[in-house]
Amino acid sequence: MVESLHLVSGEFDFIMEVEGESMREVSHFISEKVAPVPEITQTVTHYVMETYVENGIEFDDSSDDDRLSVSP
């Protein structure tokens, strides 16, 4: 579940990279295992939507834009 844990500078103290089968699984892990730790006063969760470069390897997404258009 936990892929990596980094001590960082800036607004937050740590970045924890968690991988799960679904957003629900990740959310459950954070709420049940991470958030209850007394020394942890706040959690913020971000989900990776697309990977362009990883470990120096560039993923070619060509120029296809498959996003849905959103209008008011």
N, C-alpha and C positions, 0 to 999 in steps of 0.2 A: 504494500500500500504506500508507504513512505519511500519515495525514490531518492530524495536528497533533502538536506537541511543545511542552510547557510546562515552564518552570522553576517549581517549587512549593516551599512551605515545608512543614515537617512531617517525617514519617518517611522520605519518599523525596525525591530531588532533582528528578526529572523525571517527567512523565506523557506517554507517547507513545500517541496514539490511532492504531490500525492497523485497516484494514478489509480483509477478505479474503472469498473465496467460501465458505470453510469454516473450522472450528476447526483442522483439520489444516494448512491453508495458513498461517494466522496462527502456529501453533506452529512450523512449519518456518521461517518468516521470522525469528521471534524466536531460535530455536536456531542458525540458520545465519548471520544477518546482524547481530543485535544482541548476543547473549550473547558471541560471540568478541571483541568490542572490548575491548582490555586495560583501559581505564579503567572498564568496567562490571563491578562486582563481584557484582551480584545483579539478577535480574529477577523480577517478580511479574506474573502475567497474570490479568486479570479479563475476563469476557465479559459484554456487555450482553445481558440476557435480555428486557427490555421497555423501550420509550421512552415516557415520559408527556408530556414537554415538551422541545422542541428549538428553539433559535433563537426563543424566545418563543411558539412555536406549540404549543398544547396538543392532544394526541391523545386523542380520546374513546374509551375502551375500554369504554364503558357499564358496566353492573354485572355482566356475565357473568364468571363465575369458571370458567375451563376447566382449572384445575389438577387433576391427579390426586390423589386422597387417598392418603396414606401412613400405614400403621398397622403397629405391631410384630407 
